[in-house]
Amino acid sequence: MRYRTLLLAASVLASGLVIGPITAEAAPQAITAHCSWMLPANLTLRAPRQDIWVKKGPDCPKTANSAMWMGRTPAGTSVYGAGFGVDGGGWMDIASTAPCGQTLIWTGWEDGYAHDANNRPVAVLRSAKTLTKCGAAVQVSGVRKGTKTTLFARATYYNEKTGKFARHHGRVLFQKRDLGSSTWTDLGWAYPNATTGAASYAITTNRSRDYRVFVPSGKTVTYAYSATKRV
């Protein structure tokens, strides 16, 4: 995947926000109001193009008409810019922000202020931090014969290079829940078969139960639960 760096030039966001040269006078020191952007701390990438709508925070003054943040790596490298416009929000493409496993620090772009309709600074922009990870998914199936129940799980994760979900080679956790109960109990961990790509787990029981599978988080991949399967 190719990540883009915001060019410091006039640009137009899909929300209608226009970012251009800052022409307002220097912000007076009397400005004490702050403005945040309701950016999720954890971003999960599941598609080549994944836009999310991010609203301005409730702490922003009503006169705050536009604001722009720049996402930077911990080393300070500028990666991606986004913010809100006159409609109170703005689109951000997760796929363009950072590779999976990357943390970004979001700080106010240019003068670091939110501006009113006349481009006058009205609030100091609050900083934020995000962690981007690739999404995981897992499917579970099972069969019960007599007193033996065998469960199968196929886990996948989003591959940034191919833009598709690929086989997950890490271990998965099988869990059970008795009918009428709300408590899940761990059965055990298992790794996928190198040939079939499916992890399996067998237990001895003659009762019907609910089962699910859990894929833990890794450095670049987030966790996932399967749907519940009754066997």
Secondary structure, 3 states (H helix, E strand, C coil): CCCCCCCCCCEECCCCCEECCCCCCCCCCCCCCEECECCCCEEEECCCCCEEEEEECCCCCCCCCEEEEEEECCCCCEEEEEEECCCCEEEEEHHHHCCCCCEEEEEECCCCEEECCCCCEEEEECCEEEEEEECEEEEEEEEEECCEEEEEEEEEEEECCCCEEEECCCCEEEEEEECCCCCCEEEEEECCCCCCCCEEEEEECCCCEEEEEEECCCCCECCEECCCEEC
